[in-house]
Amino acid sequence: MKKKKKRIVVKSISFIVLFPLLYVLFLGWQAFSEKSFDVAGIVLISGVLMFLAEYISLKRSYAKNKELLD
């Protein structure tokens, strides 16, 4: 379970870091600097929602598997 939690955290953080970098790469620095707060907000909200969705799914799966073993 700890290994999967760590993987979820790493996946969410890597999304939060990589998305702005790819945004700058494809649309250029000027487009990013004009909309930096918009992009940052979208990235943070998306990263947090992705983390929560996967974490809740992991918890439910863990509880269901534990229940099946009992």
Sine and cosine of phi, psi and omega as CSV:
sin_phi,cos_phi,sin_psi,cos_psi,sin_omega,cos_omega
0.00,0.00,-0.66,0.75,-0.01,-1.00
-0.90,0.44,-0.59,0.80,0.00,-1.00
-0.90,0.43,-0.67,0.75,0.01,-1.00
-0.94,0.34,-0.60,0.80,0.06,-1.00
-0.88,0.48,-0.71,0.71,0.00,-1.00
-0.88,0.47,-0.65,0.76,0.00,-1.00
-0.91,0.43,-0.61,0.79,0.05,-1.00
-0.90,0.43,-0.69,0.73,0.01,-1.00
-0.89,0.45,-0.72,0.70,-0.01,-1.00
-0.89,0.46,-0.66,0.75,0.01,-1.00
-0.89,0.46,-0.69,0.72,0.00,-1.00
-0.92,0.39,-0.69,0.72,0.01,-1.00
-0.91,0.41,-0.65,0.76,0.01,-1.00
-0.90,0.43,-0.57,0.82,0.08,-1.00
-0.90,0.45,-0.70,0.71,-0.03,-1.00
-0.90,0.45,-0.54,0.84,0.00,-1.00
-0.99,0.11,-0.69,0.73,-0.11,-0.99
-0.97,0.26,-0.57,0.82,-0.05,-1.00
-0.86,0.52,-0.77,0.64,0.04,-1.00
-0.88,0.47,-0.58,0.81,0.02,-1.00
-0.90,0.43,-0.68,0.73,0.03,-1.00
-0.93,0.37,-0.56,0.83,0.06,-1.00
-0.87,0.50,-0.73,0.69,0.02,-1.00
-0.90,0.43,-0.66,0.75,-0.03,-1.00
-0.88,0.48,-0.69,0.72,-0.07,-1.00
-1.00,0.06,-0.57,0.82,-0.07,-1.00
-0.95,-0.30,-0.16,0.99,0.05,-1.00
1.00,-0.05,0.35,-0.94,-0.06,-1.00
-0.92,0.39,-0.60,0.80,-0.05,-1.00
-0.90,0.44,-0.69,0.73,0.03,-1.00
-0.89,0.46,-0.61,0.79,0.00,-1.00
-0.94,0.34,-0.68,0.74,-0.05,-1.00
-0.92,0.39,-0.51,0.86,0.03,-1.00
-0.95,0.30,-0.54,0.84,-0.08,-1.00
-0.87,-0.49,0.50,0.87,-0.12,-0.99
-0.89,0.46,-0.64,0.77,0.01,-1.00
-0.93,0.36,-0.61,0.80,0.05,-1.00
-0.90,0.44,-0.73,0.68,-0.01,-1.00
-0.90,0.44,-0.70,0.72,0.00,-1.00
-0.88,0.48,-0.67,0.74,0.02,-1.00
-0.90,0.44,-0.72,0.69,0.00,-1.00
-0.89,0.45,-0.69,0.73,-0.02,-1.00
-0.91,0.42,-0.71,0.70,-0.01,-1.00
-0.90,0.43,-0.71,0.71,0.01,-1.00
-0.89,0.45,-0.70,0.72,0.01,-1.00
-0.89,0.45,-0.68,0.73,0.01,-1.00
-0.89,0.45,-0.68,0.73,0.01,-1.00
-0.92,0.39,-0.69,0.73,0.02,-1.00
-0.90,0.44,-0.63,0.77,0.04,-1.00
-0.89,0.45,-0.70,0.72,0.02,-1.00
-0.88,0.48,-0.75,0.67,-0.03,-1.00
-0.88,0.47,-0.69,0.72,-0.01,-1.00
-0.88,0.47,-0.71,0.70,-0.02,-1.00
-0.94,0.33,-0.59,0.81,0.01,-1.00
-0.92,0.38,-0.69,0.73,0.04,-1.00
-0.90,0.44,-0.66,0.75,0.04,-1.00
-0.88,0.48,-0.68,0.74,0.03,-1.00
-0.89,0.45,-0.70,0.72,0.01,-1.00
-0.88,0.48,-0.71,0.70,0.00,-1.00
-0.90,0.44,-0.69,0.72,0.00,-1.00
-0.89,0.45,-0.67,0.74,0.02,-1.00
-0.89,0.46,-0.71,0.71,0.00,-1.00
-0.90,0.43,-0.66,0.75,0.00,-1.00
-0.91,0.41,-0.67,0.74,0.03,-1.00
-0.91,0.42,-0.64,0.77,0.02,-1.00
-0.89,0.45,-0.66,0.75,0.01,-1.00
-0.91,0.43,-0.63,0.78,0.01,-1.00
-0.92,0.40,-0.54,0.84,0.00,-1.00
-0.96,0.27,-0.42,0.91,-0.01,-1.00
-0.98,0.20,0.00,0.00,0.00,0.00
